[in-house]
Amino acid sequence: AAAASSVNPKDLEGKRRLFVKNLPYDATEAQITEVFEQHGAISDIRVPTSFGRSKGFAYVEYAKSESLVKAVQAGAQLGGRSLFLDADAGAGPKAGFHYRASAYEQDNVRTGGKGKGKDSKGKGKGKDSKGKGKGKGKGKG
């Protein structure tokens, strides 16, 4: 993705979904709407979150592709940051967020546990175990 000034306007033709990067993590949907609605009617905004906060990027879908071209050419700022804008060419509104069953069903990968192999029992000596170490004990003689 490139900064607003270096995006080729021909790459934006016919596209309505704007990909916005470098958002502040505390950016709200309302703030993003405020920044981008001045370029045209917005039909959808999605702000992916993780642990209750923004991931730093969003998708803004305009009703008309001309609005997207205007937005990219004008550039944008939010919370003192310059936002990076590009057209999203994804086929559907949820492009890039598909459920992938294989991510949850891999061999040799268990959810939970402490990650110590199949039986989940480590071989280290715990704090309270009385191991026969090579410490300075009372030896022979």
Number of C-alpha atoms within 10 A of each C-alpha: 13 11 16 18 13 11 17 14 14 8 12 21 13 14 19 22 27 25 21 22 19 16 23 18 15 13 18 14 14 9 12 21 15 11 13 23 15 12 16 16 15 19 13 13 18 15 19 14 13 10 6 9 14 18 18 18 20 22 22 24 24 23 15 16 19 16 23 31 24 16 22 27 17 12 15 18 14 15 12 8 11 16 22 20 27 25 25 19 16 11 8 8 15 10 10 9 8 7 8 8 8 8 8 11 11 9 7 7 12 14 8 7 11 10 13 10 12 10 8 12 11 11 7 7 10 9 7 6 8 8 9 6 8 6 6 6 7 6 5 4 3
